[in-house]
Amino acid sequence: MCQQFLVVLICLFMAIHGHSLRRQYRNVHEIRYCMSVRIPKVISHLNCIINDGDIVCINKLRMDRNTFDYFVLLTKDVGGLPDGKYMSSSEKLAMFLNILAHHEKNSSTKVDYIRFRWSVSQAFNECLRAILKLTPFFLVNPKPILKDEIEDRWKWFKVDEINFSICI
């Protein structure tokens, strides 16, 4: 009887001790960032992409630094892309362009920019809304080429007024 009680007590002790070891092990490997640690890393990553050189900027965002700065100003002024409390509009746009250029998922982008997946998703949606407001500036309605066009290079695109309604 005493031996059975001792075995049960040892098993109980091992179960409790094993549970506490698993909890300690899990907490050691969990990465937690506070804002004072995260912000300098985010700024250095963004500076690495935007300010180091055109080659890095073109590889990451598919545009040079001058075009990116102009695009940021355009999305802020016309598109209404806001600066957040912890995320600038240039960082939002850099994440947006990086996702589109490399077909990345939110989980890989959150690692690069040290953000939560929710923050990446919110920034992507804000950028998308701002860029959709810019469509009148970037999309132009095509003009049909009529029969009286003089240049030969457009002869394959000439449209009859009769068949034009059929094509549409």
N, CA, C and O of each residue as an XYZ file, in Angstrom:
672
protein
N       0.820     -1.179      0.000
C       0.000      0.000      0.000
C       0.870      1.251      0.000
O       0.592      2.208     -0.723
N       1.903      1.241      0.795
C       2.805      2.381      0.873
C       3.559      2.555     -0.440
O       3.825      3.674     -0.879
N       3.905      1.405     -1.067
C       4.631      1.490     -2.324
C       3.725      2.052     -3.433
O       4.186      2.834     -4.264
N       2.456      1.664     -3.450
C       1.531      2.178     -4.450
C       1.327      3.682     -4.266
O       1.270      4.431     -5.241
N       1.219      4.113     -3.026
C       1.068      5.533     -2.741
C       2.309      6.292     -3.200
O       2.192      7.385     -3.755
N       3.490      5.733     -2.978
C       4.744      6.353     -3.379
C       4.846      6.445     -4.907
O       5.303      7.461     -5.431
N       4.426      5.392     -5.628
C       4.452      5.392     -7.092
C       3.489      6.463     -7.631
O       3.840      7.190     -8.560
N       2.296      6.565     -7.063
C       1.325      7.571     -7.492
C       1.860      8.970     -7.224
O       1.691      9.876     -8.040
N       2.507      9.140     -6.075
C       3.068     10.439     -5.715
C       4.199     10.830     -6.677
O       4.290     11.988     -7.083
N       5.053      9.876     -7.039
C       6.154     10.141     -7.970
C       5.601     10.477     -9.361
O       6.085     11.400    -10.016
N       4.586      9.724     -9.808
C       3.973     10.000    -11.114
C       3.335     11.385    -11.132
O       3.450     12.114    -12.117
N       2.673     11.738    -10.059
C       2.055     13.052     -9.963
C       3.111     14.154     -9.984
O       2.944     15.171    -10.658
N       4.199     13.946     -9.242
C       5.284     14.919     -9.220
C       5.907     15.083    -10.611
O       6.189     16.200    -11.045
N       6.120     13.954    -11.305
C       6.719     14.013    -12.637
C       5.784     14.720    -13.629
O       6.243     15.463    -14.497
N       4.488     14.488    -13.497
C       3.534     15.138    -14.398
C       3.529     16.649    -14.170
O       3.527     17.421    -15.128
N       3.526     17.068    -12.915
C       3.522     18.506    -12.615
C       4.835     19.144    -13.041
O       4.844     20.226    -13.630
N       5.946     18.473    -12.744
C       7.254     19.012    -13.095
C       7.442     19.044    -14.622
O       8.010     20.000    -15.150
N       6.979     18.027    -15.322
C       7.070     18.001    -16.783
C       6.250     19.115    -17.412
O       6.679     19.733    -18.387
N       5.064     19.373    -16.854
C       4.217     20.444    -17.377
C       4.897     21.803    -17.188
O       4.861     22.648    -18.083
N       5.512     22.010    -16.028
C       6.179     23.293    -15.797
C       7.416     23.437    -16.678
O       7.743     24.545    -17.104
N       8.118     22.319    -16.961
C       9.269     22.387    -17.860
C       8.833     22.730    -19.283
O       9.488     23.524    -19.958
N       7.731     22.135    -19.740
C       7.237     22.440    -21.079
C       6.834     23.904    -21.181
O       7.080     24.546    -22.202
N       6.223     24.432    -20.141
C       5.817     25.827    -20.134
C       7.023     26.750    -20.170
O       7.029     27.744    -20.897
N       8.040     26.424    -19.389
C       9.253     27.242    -19.383
C       9.938     27.174    -20.741
O      10.404     28.197    -21.244
N      10.006     26.005    -21.336
C      10.665     25.828    -22.628
C       9.928     26.616    -23.714
O      10.557     27.229    -24.577
N       8.600     26.597    -23.667
C       7.797     27.310    -24.650
C       7.996     28.817    -24.507
O       8.088     29.516    -25.517
N       8.065     29.330    -23.293
C       8.217     30.762    -23.089
C       9.603     31.261    -23.462
O       9.755     32.420    -23.847
N      10.617     30.408    -23.356
C      11.968     30.819    -23.696
C      12.079     31.077    -25.188
O      12.740     32.034    -25.593
N      11.454     30.255    -26.017
C      11.582     30.366    -27.456
C      10.545     31.283    -28.087
O      10.594     31.522    -29.294
N       9.628     31.792    -27.315
C       8.641     32.703    -27.849
C       9.276     34.088    -27.965
O       9.841     34.606    -27.002
N       9.175     34.673    -29.146
C       9.781     35.974    -29.378
C       8.754     37.049    -29.076
O       7.661     37.059    -29.643
N       9.112     37.940    -28.190
C       8.242     39.052    -27.866
C       9.001     40.339    -28.139
O      10.154     40.501    -27.741
N       8.334     41.239    -28.820
C       8.957     42.515    -29.141
C       8.200     43.620    -28.421
O       6.970     43.668    -28.449
N       8.922     44.477    -27.799
C       8.296     45.688    -27.303
C       8.595     46.791    -28.314
O       9.510     46.655    -29.125
N       7.852     47.853    -28.275
C       7.978     48.890    -29.302
C       9.358     49.535    -29.292
O       9.856     49.925    -30.348
N       9.988     49.657    -28.125
C      11.301     50.302    -28.066
C      12.371     49.463    -28.761
O      13.383     50.002    -29.209
N      12.158     48.151    -28.855
C      13.100     47.284    -29.553
C      12.718     47.174    -31.026
O      13.592     47.107    -31.890
N      11.431     47.154    -31.313
C      10.959     46.897    -32.668
C      11.157     48.086    -33.604
O      11.543     47.895    -34.757
N      10.904     49.302    -33.137
C      10.926     50.471    -34.018
C      12.290     50.701    -34.654
O      12.337     50.952    -35.858
N      13.420     50.631    -33.914
C      14.707     50.805    -34.601
C      14.982     49.736    -35.655
O      15.599     50.027    -36.680
N      14.535     48.512    -35.419
C      14.727     47.451    -36.411
C      13.893     47.712    -37.661
O      14.355     47.488    -38.780
N      12.672     48.181    -37.468
C      11.795     48.486    -38.600
C      12.385     49.629    -39.418
O      12.418     49.566    -40.647
N      12.846     50.663    -38.742
C      13.416     51.818    -39.440
C      14.677     51.421    -40.187
O      14.892     51.862    -41.317
N      15.512     50.597    -39.573
C      16.741     50.180    -40.266
C      16.417     49.310    -41.478
O      17.092     49.411    -42.502
N      15.400     48.460    -41.380
C      15.004     47.633    -42.533
C      14.468     48.507    -43.662
O      14.807     48.300    -44.827
N      13.635     49.479    -43.316
C      13.082     50.372    -44.320
C      14.182     51.228    -44.950
O      14.176     51.450    -46.160
N      15.125     51.709    -44.137
C      16.259     52.469    -44.674
C      17.109     51.610    -45.587
O      17.644     52.090    -46.586
N      17.231     50.342    -45.242
C      18.008     49.415    -46.075
C      17.376     49.282    -47.451
O      18.088     49.210    -48.453
N      16.058     49.250    -47.513
C      15.370     49.103    -48.797
C      15.385     50.413    -49.579
O      15.701     50.425    -50.769
N      15.046     51.506    -48.917
C      14.803     52.755    -49.633
C      16.064     53.604    -49.796
O      16.300     54.146    -50.876
N      16.864     53.729    -48.762
C      17.939     54.714    -48.803
C      19.306     54.181    -49.194
O      20.192     54.977    -49.505
N      19.517     52.879    -49.193
C      20.855     52.366    -49.485
C      21.235     52.502    -50.952
O      22.369     52.868    -51.261
N      20.329     52.220    -51.839
C      20.655     52.336    -53.257
C      19.484     51.946    -54.122
O      18.528     51.313    -53.676
N      19.588     52.346    -55.382
C      18.511     52.047    -56.312
C      18.406     50.560    -56.622
O      17.315     50.061    -56.898
N      19.516     49.855    -56.581
C      19.492     48.429    -56.939
C      18.646     47.641    -55.942
O      17.823     46.816    -56.341
N      18.846     47.891    -54.653
C      18.071     47.191    -53.621
C      16.603     47.582    -53.728
O      15.718     46.733    -53.614
N      16.349     48.858    -53.948
C      14.965     49.336    -54.049
C      14.268     48.724    -55.270
O      13.104     48.332    -55.189
N      14.965     48.643    -56.379
C      14.377     48.035    -57.578
C      14.149     46.545    -57.370
O      13.131     46.013    -57.812
N      15.070     45.868    -56.713
C      14.898     44.432    -56.465
C      13.734     44.152    -55.532
O      13.007     43.179    -55.733
N      13.542     44.976    -54.524
C      12.472     44.728    -53.554
C      11.119     45.262    -54.012
O      10.104     44.575    -53.897
N      11.105     46.502    -54.536
C       9.843     47.184    -54.800
C       9.518     47.344    -56.273
O       8.426     47.798    -56.614
N      10.449     46.978    -57.160
C      10.296     47.078    -58.605
C      10.185     48.526    -59.081
O       9.587     48.788    -60.124
N      10.755     49.464    -58.330
C      10.851     50.859    -58.763
C      12.031     51.508    -58.052
O      12.439     51.069    -56.977
N      12.573     52.554    -58.661
C      13.719     53.214    -58.039
C      13.252     54.137    -56.912
O      12.056     54.321    -56.691
N      14.227     54.707    -56.209
C      13.904     55.495    -55.020
C      13.116     56.755    -55.354
O      12.185     57.113    -54.633
N      13.480     57.427    -56.437
C      12.790     58.649    -56.819
C      11.331     58.373    -57.152
O      10.443     59.114    -56.729
N      11.084     57.319    -57.901
C       9.709     56.941    -58.251
C       8.933     56.540    -57.007
O       7.756     56.872    -56.870
N       9.595     55.822    -56.095
C       8.925     55.419    -54.856
C       8.534     56.640    -54.023
O       7.423     56.695    -53.496
N       9.434     57.617    -53.898
C       9.109     58.828    -53.139
C       7.941     59.581    -53.775
O       7.051     60.066    -53.076
N       7.953     59.673    -55.099
C       6.860     60.333    -55.802
C       5.549     59.566    -55.593
O       4.495     60.174    -55.407
N       5.616     58.243    -55.624
C       4.431     57.409    -55.430
C       3.883     57.553    -54.011
O       2.669     57.555    -53.809
N       4.772     57.672    -53.035
C       4.337     57.882    -51.646
C       3.611     59.217    -51.523
O       2.544     59.294    -50.914
N       4.190     60.267    -52.104
C       3.533     61.580    -52.052
C       2.182     61.556    -52.756
O       1.221     62.157    -52.275
N       2.104     60.876    -53.876
C       0.856     60.799    -54.630
C      -0.218     60.041    -53.848
O      -1.376     60.458    -53.813
N       0.167     58.932    -53.225
C      -0.827     58.172    -52.452
C      -1.235     58.909    -51.184
O      -2.364     58.752    -50.719
N      -0.346     59.701    -50.622
C      -0.716     60.475    -49.433
C      -1.635     61.632    -49.792
O      -2.667     61.833    -49.150
N      -1.259     62.396    -50.823
C      -2.017     63.607    -51.153
C      -3.327     63.295    -51.865
O      -4.381     63.788    -51.461
N      -3.277     62.494    -52.905
C      -4.472     62.237    -53.717
C      -5.249     61.031    -53.191
O      -6.474     61.077    -53.071
N      -4.530     59.952    -52.877
C      -5.194     58.728    -52.458
C      -5.648     58.737    -51.016
O      -6.522     57.956    -50.638
N      -5.069     59.610    -50.202
C      -5.475     59.704    -48.801
C      -4.895     58.612    -47.920
O      -5.524     58.223    -46.936
N      -3.711     58.107    -48.248
C      -3.074     57.084    -47.415
C      -2.558     57.739    -46.139
O      -1.687     58.605    -46.207
N      -3.080     57.342    -44.967
C      -2.688     58.032    -43.729
C      -1.419     57.445    -43.114
O      -1.099     56.272    -43.302
N      -0.715     58.285    -42.383
C       0.365     57.803    -41.526
C      -0.270     57.276    -40.253
O      -1.112     57.944    -39.653
N       0.128     56.075    -39.835
C      -0.406     55.505    -38.616
C       0.397     55.945    -37.409
O       1.384     56.671    -37.537
N      -0.024     55.509    -36.252
C       0.688     55.855    -35.023
C       2.054     55.190    -34.988
O       3.027     55.799    -34.545
N       2.139     53.944    -35.451
C       3.391     53.200    -35.408
C       3.922     52.828    -36.793
O       4.982     52.210    -36.892
N       3.212     53.189    -37.861
C       3.643     52.786    -39.197
C       3.472     53.960    -40.159
O       2.381     54.518    -40.280
N       4.544     54.328    -40.836
C       4.478     55.440    -41.780
C       3.839     54.979    -43.086
O       3.730     53.783    -43.357
N       3.428     55.937    -43.874
C       2.809     55.593    -45.152
C       3.832     55.003    -46.121
O       3.477     54.183    -46.968
N       5.089     55.408    -46.006
C       6.108     54.821    -46.881
C       6.351     53.358    -46.532
O       6.612     52.548    -47.422
N       6.269     53.009    -45.249
C       6.416     51.595    -44.869
C       5.221     50.780    -45.340
O       5.382     49.646    -45.790
N       4.028     51.345    -45.242
C       2.839     50.651    -45.726
C       2.939     50.386    -47.223
O       2.639     49.291    -47.697
N       3.366     51.411    -47.955
C       3.477     51.266    -49.399
C       4.597     50.306    -49.776
O       4.473     49.567    -50.753
N       5.695     50.309    -49.010
C       6.790     49.368    -49.281
C       6.321     47.929    -49.062
O       6.653     47.047    -49.853
N       5.553     47.681    -47.996
C       5.009     46.340    -47.772
C       4.061     45.947    -48.898
O       4.107     44.818    -49.388
N       3.210     46.870    -49.305
C       2.249     46.615    -50.374
C       2.966     46.243    -51.669
O       2.619     45.253    -52.313
N       3.961     47.036    -52.047
C       4.689     46.766    -53.282
C       5.504     45.489    -53.196
O       5.642     44.768    -54.184
N       6.047     45.206    -52.018
C       6.819     43.978    -51.826
C       5.926     42.748    -51.971
O       6.331     41.749    -52.565
N       4.723     42.822    -51.431
C       3.784     41.701    -51.552
C       3.395     41.493    -53.012
O       3.360     40.361    -53.494
N       3.104     42.585    -53.713
C       2.702     42.463    -55.112
C       3.857     42.039    -56.010
O       3.667     41.242    -56.929
N       5.049     42.565    -55.753
C       6.185     42.293    -56.633
C       6.681     40.860    -56.516
O       7.106     40.266    -57.507
N       6.630     40.305    -55.318
C       7.206     38.974    -55.101
C       6.171     37.914    -54.766
O       6.526     36.781    -54.441
N       4.894     38.268    -54.842
C       3.806     37.333    -54.558
C       4.008     36.672    -53.196
O       3.935     35.451    -53.057
N       4.262     37.515    -52.201
C       4.502     37.019    -50.841
C       3.202     36.958    -50.069
O       2.209     37.601    -50.410
N       3.246     36.173    -49.029
C       2.111     36.065    -48.133
C       2.339     36.992    -46.937
O       3.447     37.482    -46.717
N       1.277     37.221    -46.175
C       1.387     38.091    -45.008
C       2.361     37.535    -43.977
O       3.042     38.296    -43.289
N       2.428     36.215    -43.870
C       3.295     35.624    -42.849
C       4.773     35.872    -43.146
O       5.554     36.069    -42.215
N       5.174     35.868    -44.412
C       6.574     36.155    -44.726
C       6.856     37.651    -44.665
O       7.965     38.057    -44.316
N       5.870     38.472    -44.998
C       6.052     39.918    -44.925
C       6.132     40.380    -43.484
O       6.878     41.309    -43.175
N       5.382     39.749    -42.600
C       5.418     40.157    -41.193
C       6.785     39.895    -40.578
O       7.197     40.613    -39.667
N       7.493     38.881    -41.059
C       8.834     38.604    -40.544
C       9.815     39.659    -41.027
O      10.655     40.128    -40.259
N       9.711     40.034    -42.303
C      10.632     41.029    -42.854
C      10.471     42.391    -42.204
O      11.458     43.063    -41.904
N       9.232     42.798    -41.988
C       8.961     44.132    -41.483
C       8.682     44.162    -39.974
O       8.373     45.221    -39.428
N       8.788     43.030    -39.308
C       8.586     42.899    -37.860
C       7.240     43.500    -37.455
O       7.168     44.409    -36.628
N       6.209     42.982    -38.041
C       4.838     43.406    -37.770
C       3.973     42.176    -37.534
O       4.376     41.053    -37.836
N       2.779     42.398    -36.991
C       1.814     41.320    -36.870
C       1.119     41.133    -38.211
O       1.076     42.046    -39.035
N       0.574     39.933    -38.417
C      -0.113     39.655    -39.669
C      -1.311     40.571    -39.871
O      -1.620     40.960    -40.997
N      -1.978     40.912    -38.786
C      -3.121     41.813    -38.859
C      -2.683     43.193    -39.334
O      -3.378     43.819    -40.135
N      -1.536     43.676    -38.849
C      -1.031     44.989    -39.254
C      -0.666     44.998    -40.727
O      -0.918     45.978    -41.428
N      -0.071     43.906    -41.200
C       0.286     43.811    -42.620
C      -0.972     43.821    -43.468
O      -1.018     44.485    -44.504
N      -1.987     43.095    -43.041
C      -3.240     43.037    -43.785
C      -3.928     44.403    -43.816
O      -4.429     44.822    -44.860
N      -3.953     45.095    -42.678
C      -4.555     46.420    -42.624
C      -3.809     47.397    -43.521
O      -4.433     48.180    -44.238
N      -2.483     47.358    -43.488
C      -1.680     48.258    -44.321
C      -1.905     47.963    -45.799
O      -1.993     48.884    -46.611
N      -1.997     46.694    -46.148
C      -2.249     46.315    -47.546
C      -3.591     46.859    -48.007
O      -3.694     47.410    -49.103
N      -4.616     46.711    -47.185
C      -5.953     47.192    -47.562
C      -5.998     48.711    -47.669
O      -6.653     49.246    -48.563
N      -5.311     49.411    -46.771
C      -5.269     50.874    -46.847
C      -4.581     51.332    -48.131
O      -5.043     52.263    -48.790
N      -3.472     50.673    -48.485
C      -2.756     51.024    -49.712
C      -3.601     50.719    -50.938
O      -3.615     51.492    -51.896
N      -4.291     49.616    -50.910
C      -5.139     49.254    -52.042
C      -6.244     50.276    -52.246
O      -6.533     50.664    -53.378
N      -6.866     50.717    -51.153
C      -7.903     51.738    -51.255
C      -7.342     53.054    -51.795
O      -7.978     53.719    -52.613
N      -6.147     53.423    -51.330
C      -5.537     54.674    -51.789
C      -5.165     54.601    -53.263
O      -5.333     55.577    -53.993
N      -4.663     53.459    -53.706
C      -4.260     53.315    -55.101
C      -5.480     53.235    -56.013
O      -5.428     53.692    -57.155
N      -6.568     52.665    -55.527
C      -7.792     52.644    -56.337
C      -8.345     54.051    -56.544
O      -9.017     54.311    -57.542
N      -8.068     54.962    -55.606
C      -8.478     56.357    -55.796
C      -7.632     57.044    -56.864
O      -8.024     58.087    -57.389
N      -6.470     56.467    -57.190
C      -5.580     57.048    -58.192
C      -5.872     56.556    -59.604
O      -5.193     56.975    -60.542
N      -6.846     55.694    -59.783
C      -7.099     55.120    -61.105
C      -7.414     56.155    -62.174
O      -7.011     55.942    -63.317
N      -8.106     57.262    -61.893
C      -8.307     58.249    -62.973
C      -6.999     58.841    -63.503
O      -6.943     59.281    -64.651
N      -5.949     58.857    -62.681
C      -4.673     59.402    -63.128
C      -3.881     58.410    -63.974
O      -3.133     58.811    -64.866
N      -4.042     57.131    -63.699
C      -3.202     56.132    -64.351
C      -3.878     55.405    -65.508
O      -3.195     54.964    -66.431
N      -5.189     55.271    -65.483
C      -5.893     54.569    -66.548
C      -6.488     55.569    -67.525
O      -7.162     56.520    -67.128
N      -6.232     55.344    -68.800
C      -6.720     56.233    -69.846
C      -7.663     55.434    -70.735
O      -7.375     54.292    -71.091
N      -8.781     56.036    -71.088
C      -9.715     55.365    -71.993
C      -9.115     55.341    -73.398
O      -8.674     56.378    -73.893
N      -9.092     54.180    -74.045
C      -8.505     54.107    -75.391
C      -9.411     54.769    -76.428
O     -10.637     54.754    -76.312
N      -8.771     55.350    -77.442
C      -9.515     55.958    -78.534
C      -9.483     55.009    -79.724
O      -8.415     54.510    -80.079
N     -10.611     54.753    -80.337
C     -10.603     53.853    -81.498
C      -9.888     54.506    -82.687
O      -9.948     55.722    -82.870
N      -9.220     53.685    -83.480
C      -8.521     54.156    -84.673
C      -9.462     53.973    -85.861
O      -9.859     52.856    -86.193
N      -9.798     55.059    -86.475
C     -10.782     55.029    -87.550
C     -10.105     54.808    -88.903
O      -8.878     54.736    -88.979
N     -10.891     54.702    -89.958
C     -10.382     54.402    -91.303
C      -9.509     55.514    -91.873
O      -8.623     55.248    -92.685
N      -9.745     56.736    -91.463
C      -9.012     57.853    -92.051
C      -7.652     58.092    -91.394
O      -7.044     59.140    -91.611
N      -7.163     57.139    -90.594
C      -5.830     57.254    -89.975
C      -4.769     57.139    -91.059
O      -4.868     56.281    -91.935
N      -3.756     57.995    -91.007
C      -2.752     58.083    -92.062
C      -1.616     57.084    -91.864
O      -1.151     56.495    -92.840
N      -1.163     56.879    -90.651
C       0.013     56.041    -90.400
C      -0.263     54.564    -90.678
O      -1.344     54.057    -90.377
N       0.736     53.877    -91.261
C       0.587     52.464    -91.605
C       0.647     51.539    -90.390
O       0.069     50.452    -90.403
N       1.338     51.968    -89.355
C       1.474     51.060    -88.207
C       0.145     50.817    -87.498
O       0.030     49.846    -86.750
N      -0.861     51.662    -87.706
C      -2.162     51.490    -87.081
C      -3.172     50.817    -88.005
O      -4.340     50.675    -87.643
N      -2.737     50.401    -89.191
C      -3.714     49.861    -90.146
C      -4.369     48.563    -89.659
O      -5.489     48.253    -90.063
N      -3.698     47.819    -88.816
C      -4.265     46.563    -88.307
C      -5.313     46.807    -87.223
O      -6.093     45.917    -86.884
N      -5.318     48.011    -86.692
C      -6.235     48.317    -85.599
C      -7.405     49.191    -86.036
O      -8.205     49.622    -85.206
N      -7.504     49.450    -87.325
C      -8.590     50.298    -87.819
C      -9.935     49.615    -87.597
O     -10.061     48.394    -87.696
N     -10.931     50.437    -87.296
C     -12.248     49.914    -86.959
C     -13.287     50.570    -87.872
O     -13.268     51.782    -88.087
N     -14.174     49.761    -88.392
C     -15.293     50.294    -89.152
C     -16.333     50.777    -88.152
O     -16.516     50.188    -87.087
N     -17.006     51.858    -88.514
C     -18.071     52.344    -87.635
C     -19.194     51.319    -87.539
O     -19.884     51.243    -86.522
N     -19.381     50.526    -88.602
C     -20.449     49.543    -88.627
C     -20.115     48.377    -87.704
O     -20.955     47.952    -86.910
N     -18.897     47.862    -87.804
C     -18.494     46.709    -87.003
C     -18.015     47.077    -85.601
O     -17.797     46.198    -84.766
N     -17.849     48.392    -85.339
C     -17.361     48.818    -84.028
C     -18.327     48.426    -82.916
O     -17.902     48.007    -81.839
N     -19.623     48.560    -83.176
C     -20.607     48.195    -82.162
C     -20.626     46.688    -81.932
O     -20.948     46.228    -80.837
N     -20.279     45.916    -82.973
C     -20.221     44.455    -82.818
C     -19.027     44.061    -81.959
O     -19.117     43.145    -81.143
N     -17.905     44.759    -82.146
C     -16.694     44.447    -81.368
C     -16.883     44.752    -79.904
O     -16.385     44.023    -79.046
N     -17.594     45.815    -79.607
C     -17.799     46.189    -78.218
C     -18.754     45.221    -77.578
O     -19.068     45.355    -76.395
